[in-house]
């Protein structure tokens, strides 16, 4: 992903609310499965890491991206933005 594409996705992510929260039990298989299923309907997902989660949000983002075959767009504070292109129902057209 180029920096131009990443900047475009960051702009889109500013307007969406987190649809998942990672809490005290950190990254469970259930959270991973739910995020993976959400990529069926969304290409861009924002995740909130709650204050009671002791793990580093950057590590959580890296593990989630690896497990869901997506890309980390950004991690700001306790917010994670992931992107995964949907080949069947493409909604976001990335700049070249």
C-alpha positions in Angstrom: 0.0 0.0 0.0 1.4 3.4 -1.0 1.5 6.4 1.3 -1.1 8.1 -0.9 -3.5 5.2 -0.6 -2.9 5.1 3.2 -3.6 8.8 3.5 -6.8 8.4 1.5 -8.0 5.6 3.8 -7.1 7.6 6.9 -9.4 10.4 5.6 -12.2 7.9 5.2 -11.6 6.4 8.6 -12.1 9.7 10.4 -15.8 9.6 9.7 -16.5 6.1 10.9 -17.2 4.8 14.4 -15.4 1.8 15.9 -17.5 -1.3 15.4 -15.4 -3.5 17.7 -13.9 -3.1 21.2 -10.9 -5.1 22.5 -11.2 -5.3 26.3 -9.6 -6.9 29.3 -9.2 -10.4 27.8 -7.4 -8.8 24.8 -7.4 -10.5 21.5 -9.6 -13.6 21.7 -10.4 -16.0 18.9 -14.0 -14.7 19.0 -12.8 -11.1 18.4 -10.6 -12.3 15.5 -13.5 -14.2 13.9 -15.9 -11.3 14.3 -13.5 -8.9 12.6 -12.9 -11.4 9.8 -16.6 -11.8 9.3 -17.1 -8.0 9.3 -14.7 -7.8 6.3 -17.4 -9.5 4.3 -19.5 -6.3 4.5 -16.9 -3.6 5.2 -13.6 -2.9 3.7 -12.5 -0.4 6.3 -12.9 -1.2 10.0 -12.2 0.8 13.1 -11.5 -1.0 16.4 -11.3 0.6 19.8 -8.9 -0.8 22.4 -10.4 -0.2 25.9 -8.3 1.2 28.8 -8.5 -2.0 30.7 -6.6 -3.9 28.0 -3.0 -4.1 29.0 -1.6 -5.1 25.5 -0.1 -2.5 23.2 -2.6 -1.4 20.4 0.2 -1.6 17.8 0.8 -5.3 18.6 -2.9 -6.0 18.6 -3.2 -4.3 15.2 -0.3 -6.3 13.8 -1.7 -9.7 15.0 -5.2 -8.9 13.8 -4.0 -7.9 10.4 -2.0 -11.1 10.1 -4.8 -13.3 11.2 -7.4 -11.6 9.0 -5.1 -11.1 6.0 -5.8 -7.3 6.1 -3.6 -4.2 6.3 -3.1 -1.8 9.2 -3.9 1.7 8.0 -3.1 3.4 11.2 -3.0 3.1 15.0 -3.7 6.4 16.9 -3.8 6.1 20.6 -6.2 3.3 21.3 -7.9 3.2 17.9 -7.0 0.8 15.2 -8.0 1.1 11.5 -7.7 -2.0 9.3 -8.4 -2.3 5.5 -9.1 -5.4 3.5 -10.1 -5.2 -0.2 -13.3 -7.0 -1.0 -13.0 -8.4 -4.5 -16.7 -9.2 -4.8 -18.3 -6.0 -3.4 -15.7 -3.3 -3.9 -16.8 0.0 -2.3 -13.5 1.8 -1.9 -11.6 2.8 -4.9 -7.9 3.4 -3.9 -6.0 6.1 -5.8 -3.0 4.9 -7.7 
